Amino acid sequence: MKKIIGRFSNKQILLIILSVIVGVCAGLGAVGVRQLIRWITEISFGGYERFLEVLKTLPASRKILAPAIGGLIVGPIIYFFAKEAKGHGVPEVMLAVLMKDGKIRPRVAFVKAIASAISIGSGGSVGREGPIVQIGASLGSTVGQYFNLERRDIQTLVACGAAGGIAAAFNAPIAGALFSVEIILGDFGVAALSPIIISSVISTIVARHFEGNLVAFMVPPYTLNSPFELMPYTLLGLVAGLVAVLFIVTLYYFEEVFENSRIPEYVQPMIGGLVVGLMGLYFPFVYGVGYESINGALHNQWPLYILLLMIPMKILATSITLGSGGSGGVFAPSLFLGAATGGAIGIITHLVFPQAASAGAYALVGMGAVVAAATQAPITAIIIIFELTQNYRVIAPLMFTCIISTLIASAIKRESIYTLKLKLKGIELVEGREESILKQIKIDSVIKDGIFFYVHQNLKYIIDTVLSTNQSVFPVLDQAKKLVGILTLNNIKSIFYEKEMLAELVIAEDIALDPVFLTEESNLQEAMDIEGRYSIEEIPVVKDKNSMDYRGVVFIHDVINLYNFEIKKRELALAVITRKKFKDVTQGLNLGEGMRLMEIKVPSSFTGKNLKDLAIRNRYSLEVLIVKRGKKTFIPDAETQFLNGDRIVVVGRYEDIRRFKKEQNV
């Protein structure tokens, strides 16, 4: 592969070529999954087209047993072949980009395709978009790994695959590209965006070649009949935000219920399928992807009471399907909930204000509003609906409603339906970074002496000193070694050119800028915030804000290096959580170079205390990777409190682990 790569002098050209390959693969993957779903639906229920009509002709036993049998098949497939295929897929892709250098096992694409097709085709109340995204991302990662690309390039190809998945799913290339940069990468840089756009377009073309200009929804004509309609659209934004939050909370509640259950993990999807089958017997709208039900809402086919029932029933059915371990996405259920919510508000609005747009128009805007609130990605939601309608008139109320729903949802719950899954594993994201790592580490671990100047030292001495160092920010101290200001390289250069003749007369005090600093209690997140705000590579540290006693300098490159080390440590923690071979590490696992991985019972003296209070890293030179609490396994942060019965997995030198066990009597 290196010979092939070597032929391309411009890495960007290689990425563009590979993005075309990934786009083709993602498009074929999307077409293949849709065809699999069609086949399995026909096998399970005897028909695919006009699905709701087909259900009326089936005996009750078949409606109940089809989802249960589907779950019975899916459970072992996921459990034994690729646990990453469990659930809705997008958080797993985000996790791979964030903490695994974009690397996804090649088998995930195949297992996800089979498991999702069976889950959806047998009646599971989930969407097909999430699986298509994960399949495309897995294919992108496989291509990147095959060509032995660098970490950032593999991540870009993962995003290319995800973009291709969304684009092919909705026949919406712009939305596919924006989905990847807004949700998967959180990066709008041109270097990443160019191949993503190309992959998205290619995937759409491939899907169109095999399936024609596929239209997911039959969208009604749209008009905004009166500016006063912004009032009911405001109400729609508020309700859509609340519905999205209810969906998120319910979904993760059922995930926790099944996670803490004593039922074997590979049997749980059958239980979930049986419950969904019973629900579908009396309310068939909950089966499958639900596109036919969405189209019905768009064309005013359902009465108000049906639309109102759709909301709680779909939330329950999807939450049970995914919580029990089924495989499928949350995008289509979000669209379903939005159509039902918007359709209901549209009917009520039309009764009060007959001149208003049809209920179908409100259903259309509601689809975007719930997706925006659930994913906290309003740009993607707006563009998807716009590409579905090709109607510019929908943009104004759509943007207005999506922003309101997103603000409501984010005000109530900070995490989106995707990032909450990561947070429950102990991972918090902010602007593409893993926030909890940066917040967890105190600044004293990276403080260095650094070069500083006293207030009385002259410009000539300062210039001579600066020329002999790579440091670019210099603390200015008074005689008591208290921080009174800073000098920056740019500041020094500009002053020197203006006052070259007075170089021996101008002193540091004359040219110092106001101090920018951290305290000993600050953490790495605060250091990165200051770096972003002031664009400085070194930051002075003082004892506290009141005393301003100088302690040293923090170099941002040291912060980044420490962050990268912590990311590698988290990767090991995730391996412990997800890989079967690491399930039992009570006897320890030799990692080489004198390092050992071991699971230890939490000492009784630790109960009620957190990692910050215990300072295990400082006292024993051990890193706590994960906490096991019953069936729940997660990555702890500094504030994680230990409970009686907890177990921890630590990594460190064998002698340090022995010392810890001896002193703590475990």
Secondary structure, DSSP 8 states (H G I E B T S, - for coil): -HHHHHT-S-HHHHHHHHHHHHHHHHHHHHHHHHHHHHHHHHHHHS-STTHHHHHHTS-HHHHHHHHHHHHHHHHHHHHHH-GGGSBTSHHHHHHHHHHSTT---THHHHHHHHHHHHHHHTT-S-BSHHHHHHHHHHHHHHHHHHTT--HHHHHHHHHHHHHHHHHHHHT-HHHHHHHIIIIII----HHHHHHHHHHHHHHHHHHHHHH-S--SS---------GGGHHHHHHHHHHHHHHHHHHHHHHHHHHHHHHT-SS-TTTHHHHHHHHHHHHHHH-GGGSSS-HHHHHHHHTT-S-HHHHHHHHHHHHHHHHHHHHTT-B-BSHHHHHHHHHHHHHHHHHHHHHH-TTS--HHHHHHHHHHHHHHHHHT-HHHHHHHHHHHH--GGGHHHHHHHHHHHHHHHHHH-SS-TTHHHHHTTT--EETTEEHHHHHHSBGGGSEE----EETT-BHHHHHHHHTT-S--EEEEE-TT-BEEEEEEHHHHHHHHHHSGGGTTT-BHHHH-B----EETT-BHHHHHHHHHHH--SEEEEES-TTT-BEEEEEEHHHHHHHHHHHHHHHHHHHHHHH-GGGS--TT-EEEETTEEEEEEE--GGGTT-BHHHH-HHHHH--EEEEEEETTEEE---TT-B--TT-EEEEEEEHHHHHHHHHHHT-
